[in-house]
């Protein structure tokens, strides 16, 4: 995998990832996103439909939490998850958790990380984790890490633990990868942890960058527990510490405005679970691409639109937001009268 940056504009990194996949012929434009899947299949899309869609991401996101039950089957199959799910030519990235399903906190320790599959909780040691990766044979894999620091304000002690554990898991997984012929061509993605403690985030970034990883993942920013200003400041500080020649991924960020804010702070690759969540809510994406840099004019324009649409629709909108507070300003509820 090779990253070529064409330019950096106001923090936004524009470039291309080349030499992707086992045959090295796939490319990915940056900033870019991953193709979100559940159990190796894009939700609501058949393979035939997927082939008819233009602009499908080159890199497919597999989530270990939805695939743990297939471990024994894939070990016996021996040809990897790509061929098993009918995507032998795709570039496969295996993440630990499903971004569309929050994980219960409080179940990680010094030796194991808990993965929540369809059958419940599974404790994952580094050796068991790498055994599963040998069966999956992904092109990229998120290293085992302790990202259980997003349930609220993280104590300095807990943040330090998350970094120490994640670095320990990384060292062990890198050693096991060296001994695994099936994973010699796979890219290990180092994970940056540390909760909302800046010093620990920076330590995690610096120490992870010393290891032979091919990419970096900014973990622990999913959900709304962390204040937005804190989140953006931490992301900018972390990316400033990372080498420029390797891609930066982030988990749990999918809303259009949040994606743009992270791109401005040097993040390259995002997940695409947001359209799935919108679909599950019975909504459709409905938003403008117009961008107005004048905040005062934007507010006046927004107020004008709201005043014009008050009659007859305000009641429906209020009822909808009460029924499902997760609905964002980028969506329209398909059962509304309007």
C-alpha positions as a Markdown table, in Angstrom:
| # | Residue | x | y | z |
|---|---|---|---|---|
| 1 | Unk | 0.0 | 0.0 | 0.0 |
| 2 | Unk | 1.4 | 3.4 | -1.0 |
| 3 | Unk | 0.0 | 6.9 | -0.1 |
| 4 | Unk | 0.6 | 9.7 | -2.6 |
| 5 | Unk | -0.5 | 13.1 | -1.4 |
| 6 | Unk | -1.2 | 15.6 | -4.2 |
| 7 | Unk | -1.8 | 18.6 | -1.9 |
| 8 | Unk | -2.9 | 19.7 | 1.6 |
| 9 | Unk | -5.5 | 22.4 | 1.7 |
| 10 | Unk | -6.5 | 24.0 | 5.1 |
| 11 | Unk | -5.6 | 20.7 | 6.7 |
| 12 | Unk | -7.5 | 18.6 | 4.2 |
| 13 | Unk | -5.3 | 15.9 | 2.7 |
| 14 | Unk | -6.0 | 15.1 | -1.0 |
| 15 | Unk | -4.3 | 12.1 | -2.5 |
| 16 | Unk | -4.5 | 8.5 | -3.6 |
| 17 | Unk | -3.9 | 5.1 | -2.0 |
| 18 | Unk | -2.4 | 2.7 | -4.6 |
| 19 | Unk | -1.1 | -0.9 | -4.6 |
| 20 | Unk | -4.2 | -2.1 | -2.6 |
| 21 | Unk | -5.3 | -5.7 | -2.3 |
| 22 | Unk | -3.6 | -9.0 | -2.8 |
| 23 | Unk | -2.9 | -8.3 | -6.5 |
| 24 | Unk | -2.0 | -4.6 | -5.9 |
| 25 | Unk | -4.2 | -3.2 | -8.6 |
| 26 | Unk | -6.9 | -1.4 | -6.6 |
| 27 | Unk | -6.7 | 2.3 | -5.8 |
| 28 | Unk | -8.7 | 4.6 | -3.4 |
| 29 | Unk | -9.1 | 8.4 | -3.6 |
| 30 | Unk | -8.5 | 10.3 | -0.3 |
| 31 | Unk | -10.5 | 11.5 | 1.5 |
| 32 | Unk | -12.5 | 8.3 | 1.1 |
| 33 | Unk | -14.9 | 5.9 | 2.8 |
| 34 | Unk | -15.2 | 2.2 | 3.5 |
| 35 | Unk | -18.1 | 0.0 | 2.2 |
| 36 | Unk | -20.0 | -0.9 | 5.4 |
| 37 | Unk | -21.1 | -4.5 | 5.7 |
| 38 | Unk | -22.7 | -6.9 | 8.2 |
| 39 | Unk | -21.5 | -10.5 | 8.1 |
| 40 | Unk | -19.7 | -9.6 | 4.9 |
| 41 | Unk | -22.8 | -8.2 | 3.0 |
| 42 | Unk | -23.8 | -4.6 | 2.4 |
| 43 | Unk | -27.1 | -4.1 | 4.3 |
| 44 | Unk | -30.2 | -4.0 | 2.0 |
| 45 | Unk | -28.0 | -4.5 | -1.2 |
| 46 | Unk | -27.6 | -7.7 | -3.2 |
| 47 | Unk | -24.4 | -8.3 | -5.1 |
| 48 | Unk | -26.2 | -7.6 | -8.4 |
| 49 | Unk | -27.5 | -4.3 | -7.1 |
| 50 | Unk | -24.1 | -3.4 | -5.7 |
| 51 | Unk | -22.4 | -3.9 | -9.1 |
| 52 | Unk | -25.0 | -1.5 | -10.7 |
| 53 | Unk | -24.1 | 1.3 | -8.2 |
| 54 | Unk | -21.4 | 3.8 | -9.3 |
| 55 | Unk | -18.7 | 5.0 | -7.0 |
| 56 | Unk | -18.8 | 2.0 | -4.6 |
| 57 | Unk | -15.8 | 2.3 | -2.2 |
| 58 | Unk | -12.8 | 0.1 | -3.1 |
| 59 | Unk | -12.2 | -1.0 | 0.4 |
| 60 | Unk | -14.9 | -3.2 | 2.1 |
| 61 | Unk | -15.2 | -3.0 | 5.9 |
| 62 | Unk | -15.7 | -6.4 | 7.6 |
| 63 | Unk | -16.6 | -6.3 | 11.3 |
| 64 | Unk | -15.1 | -9.0 | 13.5 |
| 65 | Unk | -18.1 | -8.9 | 15.9 |
| 66 | Unk | -20.4 | -10.1 | 13.1 |
| 67 | Unk | -18.0 | -12.8 | 11.9 |
| 68 | Unk | -16.7 | -14.5 | 15.1 |
| 69 | Unk | -19.2 | -17.3 | 14.7 |
| 70 | Unk | -17.8 | -18.2 | 11.3 |
| 71 | Unk | -14.3 | -18.8 | 12.7 |
| 72 | Unk | -14.3 | -22.6 | 12.5 |
| 73 | Unk | -16.0 | -22.6 | 9.1 |
| 74 | Unk | -13.4 | -20.3 | 7.6 |
| 75 | Unk | -10.6 | -22.2 | 9.2 |
| 76 | Unk | -11.8 | -25.3 | 7.4 |
| 77 | Unk | -12.5 | -23.4 | 4.2 |
| 78 | Unk | -8.9 | -22.1 | 4.1 |
| 79 | Unk | -9.4 | -19.6 | 1.2 |
| 80 | Unk | -10.3 | -16.5 | 3.3 |
| 81 | Unk | -13.4 | -14.5 | 3.8 |
| 82 | Unk | -13.1 | -12.6 | 0.4 |
| 83 | Unk | -13.9 | -15.7 | -1.6 |
| 84 | Unk | -16.4 | -17.0 | 1.0 |
| 85 | Unk | -18.6 | -13.9 | 0.7 |
| 86 | Unk | -18.3 | -13.6 | -3.1 |
| 87 | Unk | -15.9 | -10.6 | -3.0 |
| 88 | Unk | -12.5 | -12.2 | -4.0 |
| 89 | Unk | -11.3 | -9.1 | -5.8 |
| 90 | Unk | -12.2 | -6.5 | -3.1 |
| 91 | Unk | -9.8 | -5.0 | -0.7 |
| 92 | Unk | -10.9 | -6.1 | 2.8 |
| 93 | Unk | -10.5 | -4.2 | 6.1 |
| 94 | Unk | -11.4 | -6.1 | 9.3 |
| 95 | Unk | -12.4 | -3.8 | 12.2 |
| 96 | Unk | -13.1 | -5.1 | 15.7 |
| 97 | Unk | -16.6 | -3.8 | 16.3 |
| 98 | Unk | -19.7 | -2.9 | 14.3 |
| 99 | Unk | -20.0 | 0.9 | 14.2 |
| 100 | Unk | -23.8 | 0.6 | 13.9 |
| 101 | Unk | -24.1 | -1.3 | 17.2 |
| 102 | Unk | -22.7 | 0.3 | 20.4 |
| 103 | Unk | -20.7 | -2.0 | 22.7 |
| 104 | Unk | -21.5 | -2.3 | 26.4 |
| 105 | Unk | -18.7 | -0.7 | 28.4 |
| 106 | Unk | -16.6 | -2.3 | 31.2 |
| 107 | Unk | -15.6 | -5.7 | 29.9 |
| 108 | Unk | -12.0 | -5.3 | 28.8 |
| 109 | Unk | -9.0 | -6.2 | 30.9 |
| 110 | Unk | -5.2 | -6.5 | 30.6 |
| 111 | Unk | -5.3 | -9.8 | 28.6 |
| 112 | Unk | -8.6 | -9.7 | 26.7 |
| 113 | Unk | -10.9 | -7.4 | 24.7 |
| 114 | Unk | -14.6 | -8.2 | 24.6 |
| 115 | Unk | -16.3 | -8.6 | 21.2 |
| 116 | Unk | -20.1 | -8.6 | 21.1 |
| 117 | Unk | -21.3 | -11.0 | 18.4 |
| 118 | Unk | -24.8 | -12.3 | 17.6 |
| 119 | Unk | -24.4 | -15.0 | 20.3 |
| 120 | Unk | -23.3 | -12.6 | 23.0 |
| 121 | Unk | -19.9 | -11.6 | 24.5 |
| 122 | Unk | -16.7 | -13.2 | 23.4 |
| 123 | Unk | -13.3 | -12.5 | 25.2 |
| 124 | Unk | -10.5 | -12.1 | 22.7 |
| 125 | Unk | -6.9 | -12.6 | 23.6 |
| 126 | Unk | -4.2 | -11.5 | 21.1 |
| 127 | Unk | -3.5 | -15.2 | 20.1 |
| 128 | Unk | -7.2 | -15.9 | 19.5 |
| 129 | Unk | -7.6 | -12.7 | 17.7 |
| 130 | Unk | -4.8 | -13.4 | 15.3 |
| 131 | Unk | -6.0 | -17.0 | 14.8 |
| 132 | Unk | -9.3 | -15.5 | 13.5 |
| 133 | Unk | -7.4 | -13.1 | 11.3 |
| 134 | Unk | -5.5 | -16.0 | 9.8 |
| 135 | Unk | -8.8 | -17.6 | 8.9 |
| 136 | Unk | -10.3 | -14.3 | 7.5 |
| 137 | Unk | -7.1 | -13.3 | 5.6 |
| 138 | Unk | -8.0 | -9.6 | 5.3 |
| 139 | Unk | -5.9 | -7.0 | 3.4 |
| 140 | Unk | -6.1 | -4.6 | 6.4 |
| 141 | Unk | -6.7 | -5.4 | 10.0 |
| 142 | Unk | -7.4 | -3.3 | 13.0 |
| 143 | Unk | -5.2 | -4.4 | 15.8 |
| 144 | Unk | -6.7 | -5.6 | 19.0 |
| 145 | Unk | -7.1 | -2.5 | 21.3 |
| 146 | Unk | -8.8 | -1.3 | 24.4 |
| 147 | Unk | -11.2 | 1.4 | 23.2 |
| 148 | Unk | -13.5 | 1.3 | 26.1 |
| 149 | Unk | -13.1 | 4.9 | 27.0 |
| 150 | Unk | -16.2 | 6.6 | 25.4 |
| 151 | Unk | -18.9 | 6.3 | 28.1 |
| 152 | Unk | -18.2 | 9.8 | 29.5 |
| 153 | Unk | -15.2 | 11.7 | 30.9 |
| 154 | Unk | -12.3 | 9.3 | 31.2 |
| 155 | Unk | -10.0 | 9.4 | 34.2 |
| 156 | Unk | -6.4 | 9.9 | 33.5 |
| 157 | Unk | -5.7 | 6.4 | 35.1 |
| 158 | Unk | -8.2 | 4.7 | 32.8 |
| 159 | Unk | -6.9 | 6.6 | 29.7 |
| 160 | Unk | -3.3 | 5.5 | 30.5 |
| 161 | Unk | -4.5 | 1.9 | 30.9 |
| 162 | Unk | -6.2 | 2.0 | 27.5 |
| 163 | Unk | -3.0 | 3.2 | 25.9 |
| 164 | Unk | -0.7 | 0.7 | 27.7 |
| 165 | Unk | -3.0 | -2.2 | 26.9 |
| 166 | Unk | -3.4 | -1.2 | 23.2 |
| 167 | Unk | 0.4 | -0.9 | 22.8 |
| 168 | Unk | 0.9 | -4.3 | 24.5 |
| 169 | Unk | -1.7 | -5.9 | 22.2 |
| 170 | Unk | 0.0 | -4.3 | 19.1 |
| 171 | Unk | 3.4 | -5.7 | 20.0 |
| 172 | Unk | 2.0 | -9.1 | 20.5 |
| 173 | Unk | -0.1 | -9.1 | 17.3 |
| 174 | Unk | 2.9 | -7.9 | 15.3 |
| 175 | Unk | 5.0 | -10.8 | 16.6 |
| 176 | Unk | 2.3 | -13.3 | 15.8 |
| 177 | Unk | 1.8 | -11.7 | 12.3 |
| 178 | Unk | 5.5 | -12.4 | 11.5 |
| 179 | Unk | 4.9 | -16.1 | 12.2 |
| 180 | Unk | 1.7 | -16.3 | 10.1 |
| 181 | Unk | 2.3 | -17.0 | 6.3 |
| 182 | Unk | -1.4 | -16.2 | 5.7 |
| 183 | Unk | -1.0 | -12.6 | 6.9 |
| 184 | Unk | 2.4 | -11.6 | 5.4 |
| 185 | Unk | 0.7 | -9.4 | 2.8 |
| 186 | Unk | -1.8 | -7.9 | 5.3 |
| 187 | Unk | -1.5 | -4.3 | 6.6 |
| 188 | Unk | -1.6 | -3.9 | 10.4 |
| 189 | Unk | -3.6 | -0.8 | 11.4 |
| 190 | Unk | -2.2 | 0.7 | 14.7 |
| 191 | Unk | -4.9 | 2.1 | 17.0 |
| 192 | Unk | -4.7 | 5.4 | 18.8 |
| 193 | Unk | -6.4 | 5.3 | 22.2 |
| 194 | Unk | -6.4 | 7.5 | 25.3 |
| 195 | Unk | -10.0 | 8.7 | 25.8 |
| 196 | Unk | -10.3 | 12.5 | 26.2 |
| 197 | Unk | -6.9 | 12.9 | 27.9 |
| 198 | Unk | -4.6 | 14.8 | 25.5 |
| 199 | Unk | -1.3 | 13.7 | 27.0 |
| 200 | Unk | -2.3 | 10.0 | 26.6 |
| 201 | Unk | -3.6 | 10.5 | 23.1 |
| 202 | Unk | -0.3 | 12.0 | 22.1 |
| 203 | Unk | 1.7 | 9.3 | 23.8 |
| 204 | Unk | -0.4 | 6.7 | 22.0 |
| 205 | Unk | 0.2 | 8.4 | 18.6 |
| 206 | Unk | 3.9 | 8.7 | 19.1 |
| 207 | Unk | 4.4 | 5.1 | 20.4 |
| 208 | Unk | 2.2 | 3.6 | 17.8 |
| 209 | Unk | 4.1 | 5.5 | 15.0 |
| 210 | Unk | 7.3 | 3.8 | 16.2 |
| 211 | Unk | 5.9 | 0.4 | 15.4 |
| 212 | Unk | 5.8 | -1.1 | 11.8 |
| 213 | Unk | 2.2 | -0.4 | 11.1 |
| 214 | Unk | 0.8 | 0.5 | 7.7 |
| 215 | Unk | -2.0 | 2.9 | 8.8 |
| 216 | Unk | -3.4 | 4.5 | 11.9 |
| 217 | Unk | -6.9 | 4.3 | 13.4 |
| 218 | Unk | -8.3 | 7.1 | 15.7 |
| 219 | Unk | -10.5 | 5.1 | 18.0 |
| 220 | Unk | -12.8 | 6.2 | 20.9 |
| 221 | Unk | -14.5 | 9.1 | 19.2 |
| 222 | Unk | -17.8 | 7.4 | 18.4 |
| 223 | Unk | -21.0 | 8.4 | 20.2 |
| 224 | Unk | -21.9 | 11.7 | 21.8 |
| 225 | Unk | -20.3 | 11.2 | 25.2 |
| 226 | Unk | -17.3 | 13.5 | 24.4 |
| 227 | Unk | -17.9 | 17.2 | 23.9 |
| 228 | Unk | -17.6 | 18.2 | 20.2 |
| 229 | Unk | -14.9 | 20.8 | 20.9 |
| 230 | Unk | -12.8 | 18.4 | 22.9 |
| 231 | Unk | -13.2 | 15.7 | 20.1 |
| 232 | Unk | -12.1 | 18.0 | 17.3 |
| 233 | Unk | -9.1 | 19.4 | 19.3 |
| 234 | Unk | -7.9 | 15.9 | 20.1 |
| 235 | Unk | -8.2 | 14.7 | 16.5 |
| 236 | Unk | -6.2 | 17.7 | 15.3 |
| 237 | Unk | -3.6 | 17.2 | 17.9 |
| 238 | Unk | -3.2 | 13.5 | 17.2 |
| 239 | Unk | -3.0 | 13.8 | 13.4 |
| 240 | Unk | -0.3 | 16.4 | 13.8 |
| 241 | Unk | 1.8 | 13.7 | 15.5 |
| 242 | Unk | 1.4 | 11.1 | 12.8 |
| 243 | Unk | 3.6 | 10.6 | 9.8 |
| 244 | Unk | 2.2 | 12.1 | 6.6 |
| 245 | Unk | 2.9 | 9.0 | 4.4 |
| 246 | Unk | 0.4 | 6.7 | 6.0 |
| 247 | Unk | -3.4 | 6.9 | 6.0 |
| 248 | Unk | -5.5 | 7.9 | 9.0 |
| 249 | Unk | -8.8 | 6.1 | 9.6 |
| 250 | Unk | -11.5 | 7.0 | 12.2 |
| 251 | Unk | -14.3 | 4.9 | 13.6 |
| 252 | Unk | -17.8 | 6.0 | 14.5 |
| 253 | Unk | -17.9 | 9.2 | 12.4 |
| 254 | Unk | -20.5 | 9.0 | 9.6 |
| 255 | Unk | -22.7 | 12.2 | 9.5 |
| 256 | Unk | -21.7 | 14.5 | 6.7 |
| 257 | Unk | -20.9 | 17.5 | 8.8 |
| 258 | Unk | -18.8 | 15.5 | 11.2 |
| 259 | Unk | -16.9 | 13.9 | 8.3 |
| 260 | Unk | -16.1 | 17.3 | 6.9 |
| 261 | Unk | -14.9 | 18.5 | 10.3 |
| 262 | Unk | -12.5 | 15.5 | 10.6 |
| 263 | Unk | -11.2 | 15.9 | 7.0 |
| 264 | Unk | -10.3 | 19.5 | 7.9 |
| 265 | Unk | -8.2 | 18.0 | 10.8 |
| 266 | Unk | -6.3 | 15.6 | 8.7 |
| 267 | Unk | -8.4 | 12.4 | 8.7 |
| 268 | Unk | -8.4 | 10.3 | 5.5 |
| 269 | Unk | -10.8 | 7.4 | 5.7 |
| 270 | Unk | -14.3 | 7.0 | 7.2 |
| 271 | Unk | -17.0 | 4.4 | 7.7 |
| 272 | Unk | -20.2 | 4.5 | 5.8 |
| 273 | Unk | -22.7 | 3.1 | 8.4 |
| 274 | Unk | -24.7 | 6.4 | 8.5 |
| 275 | Unk | -26.9 | 5.6 | 5.3 |
| 276 | Unk | -27.7 | 2.2 | 6.9 |
| 277 | Unk | -28.8 | 3.9 | 10.1 |
| 278 | Unk | -30.9 | 6.3 | 8.1 |
| 279 | Unk | -32.6 | 3.5 | 6.2 |
| 280 | Unk | -33.3 | 1.6 | 9.5 |
| 281 | Unk | -35.1 | 4.7 | 10.8 |
| 282 | Unk | -37.4 | 4.8 | 7.8 |
| 283 | Unk | -35.8 | 7.9 | 6.5 |
| 284 | Unk | -34.1 | 9.1 | 3.3 |
| 285 | Unk | -31.1 | 11.4 | 2.9 |
| 286 | Unk | -32.2 | 14.9 | 2.0 |
| 287 | Unk | -29.7 | 17.7 | 2.2 |
| 288 | Unk | -28.1 | 20.4 | 0.1 |
| 289 | Unk | -24.5 | 20.5 | -1.0 |
| 290 | Unk | -24.5 | 24.3 | -0.9 |
| 291 | Unk | -22.0 | 25.8 | 1.5 |
| 292 | Unk | -22.2 | 29.3 | 2.8 |
| 293 | Unk | -19.0 | 30.6 | 4.6 |
| 294 | Unk | -21.0 | 33.5 | 6.0 |
| 295 | Unk | -22.6 | 32.2 | 9.3 |
| 296 | Unk | -24.9 | 35.2 | 9.7 |
| 297 | Unk | -26.3 | 34.8 | 6.2 |
| 298 | Unk | -26.6 | 31.1 | 6.8 |
| 299 | Unk | -28.7 | 31.7 | 9.9 |
| 300 | Unk | -30.9 | 34.2 | 8.1 |
| 301 | Unk | -31.4 | 31.8 | 5.2 |
| 302 | Unk | -32.3 | 29.0 | 7.6 |
| 303 | Unk | -34.8 | 31.1 | 9.5 |
| 304 | Unk | -36.4 | 32.1 | 6.2 |
| 305 | Unk | -36.8 | 28.5 | 5.2 |
| 306 | Unk | -38.2 | 27.6 | 8.6 |
| 307 | Unk | -40.7 | 30.5 | 8.6 |
| 308 | Unk | -41.9 | 29.5 | 5.1 |
| 309 | Unk | -42.4 | 25.9 | 6.1 |
| 310 | Unk | -44.0 | 26.4 | 9.5 |
| 311 | Unk | -47.6 | 26.1 | 8.4 |
| 312 | Unk | -48.7 | 22.5 | 8.4 |
| 313 | Unk | -45.2 | 20.9 | 8.8 |
| 314 | Unk | -44.0 | 22.0 | 12.1 |
| 315 | Unk | -46.3 | 19.7 | 14.0 |
| 316 | Unk | -45.3 | 16.7 | 11.9 |
| 317 | Unk | -41.6 | 17.5 | 12.4 |
| 318 | Unk | -42.0 | 17.8 | 16.2 |
| 319 | Unk | -43.9 | 14.5 | 16.3 |
| 320 | Unk | -41.2 | 12.8 | 14.3 |
| 321 | Unk | -38.3 | 14.1 | 16.4 |
| 322 | Unk | -40.2 | 13.0 | 19.6 |
| 323 | Unk | -40.8 | 9.5 | 18.1 |
| 324 | Unk | -37.1 | 9.2 | 17.1 |
| 325 | Unk | -34.6 | 11.7 | 18.5 |
| 326 | Unk | -31.8 | 10.1 | 16.4 |
| 327 | Unk | -33.2 | 11.7 | 13.2 |
| 328 | Unk | -30.8 | 14.3 | 12.0 |
| 329 | Unk | -31.2 | 17.5 | 9.9 |
| 330 | Unk | -29.8 | 15.5 | 6.9 |
| 331 | Unk | -32.9 | 13.2 | 6.8 |
| 332 | Unk | -36.6 | 13.3 | 5.8 |
| 333 | Unk | -38.9 | 10.8 | 7.6 |
| 334 | Unk | -40.7 | 8.9 | 4.8 |
| 335 | Unk | -43.9 | 8.6 | 6.7 |
| 336 | Unk | -44.4 | 12.3 | 7.3 |
| 337 | Unk | -47.5 | 13.8 | 5.5 |
| 338 | Unk | -45.3 | 16.3 | 3.7 |
